[in-house]
Amino acid sequence: MNRLIFLVCCLLNSLLMAETISASEVATGERVKIGLVLSGGGARGLAHVGVLKVLEQLRVPVDFVAGTSMGAIVGGLWASGMSATEIEEAVLRTDWANLFKDRPPRKLLSLHQKQLSQTYMADFELGYKKGRFHFPQGLIAGQQLIFLLRQLTLPVSQIEDFDRLPVPFRAVATDIVTGKPVILNRGSLPEAMRASMSIPGIFAPVEKEGQLLVDGGLVCNLPVEIVRKMGAEVIIAVDVTMPLLSREKLNSLMAISAQVMDLMTTRNVQEQTASLNREKDILICPELGNISSMAFARGQELISLGEKAAQALTESLRRYSLSEEAYQDYFVRHRLAPKPEIVPAFVKVEGTGRLSQEMIKRKLSVRPGQVLQMGKLQQDIDRIYDLGEFELVDFHLVRQENQEGLLLRLKSKSWGPNYLRLGFNLYDDFGENNYYGVHVNYTWSQLSSLGAYWENQFELGKTMRYATELFLPTSAGRSTFLAPRIELKQTVFDFYDGQEAISEQRMTLVKGGLDFGWQLGQYGEVRLGLEKGLVEGGPISGQLLPPGYKADYAGFAGSINLDQLDRASFPHYGYNLKLDFFDSWPALGADDSYRKLSFSVQAAHSLGRHTLRGIVQAGTSLGSHLPLYEKFVLGGFFSLSGYEEGQLRGDSFGLGKLLYYYRSGRFPSLFGHSLYVGCSAELGNTWEKWPPDRWRWSGSLFVGADTFLGPVYLGHGQRSRSQGNTFFYLGRTF
């Protein structure tokens, strides 16, 4: 009996000791090594941050980290020395919508790049070289993402062996050539994280040591065995893999395509989870439901769901807790102090291609011997990227001859240097008036060390147009330039007498010009120049111009264009100002003597989802008489919406409009942009003489969407109780 009591006491003592085994092992230096495994899952991976917060709260030490895709980013940041709270703050303040774009914010672009995004599909660009068209390797090169990752991991920028990080780390990628997993254990930590989440077709692959690396989730989305090989005795695995869709939801091409990818991921996750030891390993599966892998806007919710899942396993996790004193010692050893101020001893640039080093360096405000400010560096990088010649503009802190300096590494577009862009516009009033336009832009770039380019524009549809311009910078900073240009344009328009279209006219313009201009940085540009050409026209039906009408065209032209709107369509903030002037000179051979001045001012401001946009436009002939081909024109969508296009013509005009629109949510994923509902109030008219003798009003109600093809509107314009029109419009309107 005494022996039985003794055995029971020993058993109870063993159970009690098991609860404190971690502390005793720390004392003897023999505590079990714990490995953390974080799966991929896109935005769902933000739940990993919540799990990390709980591990820190429970004082659970982690000796090794391995991650895939978003798990590699969260795990890499934690391994670099950031705390869970610091990572949470970083992901919540990140503008994920802009992060997954290469292009800098629109208001920071040059006017030329803004105009390209206004007419053509901004994210679609084909390259042409050696007789063949070439596509980019992905929709996104990762320009903004790699900058953020480098900024967050600056304290470990000089560490290339991932075993020397505060917590040893591995990222998993896939060799897209062989289909085999690639375990990244050294090199650049930001590049390893970026490679691990290179979703094929979305992100361009990362080239490393001759391999093309894409998302590791294709082959190993939950790298349990990898962290075990690092030396982990206990595994804590967090799986946020997207669940497979049910049969009922497999009702579209996109759904089925996504399911094929998810099947591959799910299979390798199941293989890895099957290897877990149920007695000592812990698997955490946050209940994320069908939250999309692109739902970055739900970051706080995802982090909370990660916390909730980890807290539900508190008792299992507490087995590996340390005492407060022991964990504090662990925490200090595995967290790095912030890197002190960086003062680069030198600034170098690599990979400028045909562009001169001097031209690139003129874009930089960063100087050797000055404290490196990340905000200024990002603006410098944005200015270089704005040239449109580089796929990636990356920065590195490097050591040369015992000095730390800044290296900017530029990667030219692999599909360049000649580019093709497309755009579309379409109008239908569900009656007799409808038209379409196809826009094509073909540009030869890098024609000189200063970045000269030759741009050709084609428009096919109701308006037929070809325009070519040679942009010739005259200084390394490209602040001044010459621009010889030629334009051929044929338009067909109706001429109205009151409410009735009485004739249809065709007008052809052929002109050439030479501009001298000043670029005003990100704000816009000023141009002054001479134009000379020929106007021909005649009636298609009715009678207005005599058959075979011709007029010589020549004069002085000037323009000012300032654009600080944050978006090309449905802007939320910013302003735009444009002024155009033309003075026809008979001394240069013009048949008609007249002057023409027009301007437009607009501003937008938002409060939450609500946006108010005001626009004022006006034009005058300054007391002269404009020929028919130069008359100011009003009528049509947002130009007195209740009237037909071109219904109002005159020697002067005025138009004021106030738009309100509400951003109601996101359009279907095929389009991927916001849906708007709104209205407009418009007041204006055209006149033959000044001052104006009559004003007209109009208004509209519309639904719109910002799509990859351009803005789409469906609306109704009204000018009186009985007169109005309904319209469908695709394309730019301002």
Protein Blocks (a to p, Z undefined) as FASTA:
>chain_A
ZZmmmmmmmmmmmmmmmmmmmmmmmmnopaccdddddddeijmlmmmmmmmmmmmmnopa
cfbdcdehjlmmmmmmmmnopafklmmmmmmmpcfklmmpfbdcfklpcfklmmmmmmmc
fkbccddeehiacddfbfbeolmmmmmmmmmmmmmmmpmblklgmbacddddddfknopa
cddfbdjfklmmmmmmmcghkaccddeehiacddfklmomblfklmmmnopabdcdddfb
dcdddfklmmcfklmmmmmmmmmmmmmmmmmmmmpcfklmccddddekjadfklmmlmmm
mmmmmmmmmmmmmmmmmmmpccfklmmmmmmmmpccdddddddfbdcdehkljacfklmm
mmpcbdghiacdfklmmmmmmmmmmnopafbdcdddddeehiacddddddddfkbmbdcd
dddddddehiabccdddddddddehkbfnopacdddddedjbdcddddddddfbfklmac
cddddddddddddddehjacfbdcddddddddddddddehjnbccdddddddddddddfb
djfbdghiacddddddddddddfbfbfbhpfbdcddddddddddfknopabdcddddddd
dddddehjbccddddddddeehpacdfklccceedehiajlbcehkagcfbdcddddddd
ddfbdcdfklopacddddddddddddfbdcdfbdcdddddddddddfkbpcddddddfbf
kbccddddeddfZZ
